[in-house]
């Protein structure tokens, strides 16, 4: 089994940020600077075109570490960051750019593209979780949560459905399709789901249908005015509180 190999470390504002690789997959692990005791782990999924080192990821991780006391891990999705793209990736990206230039709907292209990424990313996430739980500050058997919207949900839905170690998830900003609906129907852990009422990429009815497909008995819909990239900052605070409540008891 591949292990975690740390490649960098820096500390800022009470947060230790360590770059790592598991096999050929790069990622980041953020941890509280003070104390060496175990803490719950949150897996953080990034959006399309980003990677584990994106400023938004670091900011979200800082909130989760500082306000929730979690360890937080992110990995670069296939074809993102410095990872190579496949020929299929390049074709889908070219089709996306053509549609955007022509002012055509991009949702179906994004969903198909992200589905291919998710098929590769889910086993990588599970292998990364195996490796992270070998670290003494995380350990096996501790609580694990997931937090990822947009492409982070395209990956996070099938990951949460397949991975029994994940016991709570924050998801959203994504469209319904049959494959994701099937995965959502296998998710029974508590879920907080974000939706932007005026999302230019995700039709409102499609996002609501995906939320409805979740089999969780405890699921909460957070709907806010604005477009895809206009999620209010307080939703990140809400996600921290939600994960703290379910991972810390």
Buried (B, 14 or more C-beta within 10 A) or exposed (E): EEEBEEEEEEEEEEBBBBBBBBEEBBBBBBBBEEEEEBBBBBBBBBBBEBBBBBEEBBEBBBBBBBEBBBBBBBBBBBBBBEBEEEEEBEEBBEBBEEBEEEEEEBBEBBBBBBBBBBEBBBEBBBBBBBBBBEBEBBEEEBBBBBBBBBBBBBBBBBBBBBBEBBBBBBBBBBBBBEBBBEBBEEBBBBBBBBBBEEBBBBBEEBBBBBBEBBEBEEBBBBBBEEEBEEBBEEBBEBBBEBBBEBBEE
